[in-house]
Amino acid sequence: SLCFLCYFICLKMILLYN
């Protein structure tokens, strides 16, 4: 679902910023 995809993108961004 779209919400799951957005959550996955946010999680990847958090990992990249850390």
DSSP file (Angstrom, degrees, kcal/mol; ACC not computed):
  #  RESIDUE AA STRUCTURE BP1 BP2  ACC     N-H-->O    O-->H-N    N-H-->O    O-->H-N    TCO  KAPPA ALPHA  PHI   PSI    X-CA   Y-CA   Z-CA
    1    1 A S     >        0   0    0      0, 0.0     4,-1.8     0, 0.0     5,-0.1   0.000 360.0 360.0 360.0 162.7    0.0    0.0    0.0
    2    2 A L  H  >  +     0   0    0      1,-0.2     4,-2.4     2,-0.2     5,-0.2   0.882 360.0  54.6 -64.1 -41.3    1.0    3.6   -0.5
    3    3 A C  H  > S+     0   0    0      1,-0.2     4,-2.2     2,-0.2    -1,-0.2   0.893 107.7  50.9 -60.6 -40.3    1.3    4.4    3.3
    4    4 A F  H  > S+     0   0    0      2,-0.2     4,-2.2     1,-0.2    -1,-0.2   0.903 109.0  51.2 -63.8 -41.4    3.7    1.5    3.7
    5    5 A L  H  X S+     0   0    0     -4,-1.8     4,-2.2     2,-0.2    -2,-0.2   0.916 110.1  48.9 -62.1 -44.6    5.8    2.8    0.8
    6    6 A C  H  X S+     0   0    0     -4,-2.4     4,-2.5     1,-0.2    -1,-0.2   0.895 110.8  51.2 -61.6 -40.9    6.0    6.3    2.3
    7    7 A Y  H  X S+     0   0    0     -4,-2.2     4,-2.3     1,-0.2    -1,-0.2   0.901 109.2  50.4 -63.4 -41.0    7.0    4.8    5.7
    8    8 A F  H  X S+     0   0    0     -4,-2.2     4,-2.2     2,-0.2    -2,-0.2   0.894 110.6  49.1 -63.9 -41.9    9.7    2.8    4.0
    9    9 A I  H  X S+     0   0    0     -4,-2.2     4,-2.4     2,-0.2    -2,-0.2   0.919 111.2  49.6 -63.8 -44.9   11.1    5.9    2.3
   10   10 A C  H  X S+     0   0    0     -4,-2.5     4,-2.3     1,-0.2    -2,-0.2   0.907 110.4  50.8 -60.4 -42.4   11.0    7.8    5.6
   11   11 A L  H  X S+     0   0    0     -4,-2.3     4,-2.1     2,-0.2    -1,-0.2   0.906 110.1  49.4 -63.5 -42.7   12.9    5.0    7.3
   12   12 A K  H  X S+     0   0    0     -4,-2.2     4,-2.2     2,-0.2    -1,-0.2   0.905 110.3  50.9 -62.6 -41.9   15.5    5.0    4.6
   13   13 A M  H  X S+     0   0    0     -4,-2.4     4,-2.3     2,-0.2    -2,-0.2   0.903 108.9  51.0 -63.1 -41.6   16.0    8.7    4.8
   14   14 A I  H  X S+     0   0    0     -4,-2.3     4,-1.5     1,-0.2    -1,-0.2   0.910 110.7  49.4 -61.3 -42.9   16.4    8.5    8.6
   15   15 A L  H  < S+     0   0    0     -4,-2.1    -2,-0.2     1,-0.2    -1,-0.2   0.878 111.3  49.4 -65.2 -37.5   19.1    5.8    8.1
   16   16 A L  H  < S+     0   0    0     -4,-2.2    -1,-0.2     1,-0.2    -2,-0.2   0.877 110.1  50.3 -69.1 -37.6   20.9    7.9    5.6
   17   17 A Y  H  <        0   0    0     -4,-2.3    -1,-0.2     1,-0.2    -2,-0.2   0.777 360.0 360.0 -72.8 -25.5   20.9   11.0    7.8
   18   18 A N     <        0   0    0     -4,-1.5    -1,-0.2    -5,-0.2    -2,-0.2   0.467 360.0 360.0 -81.6 360.0   22.3    9.1   10.8
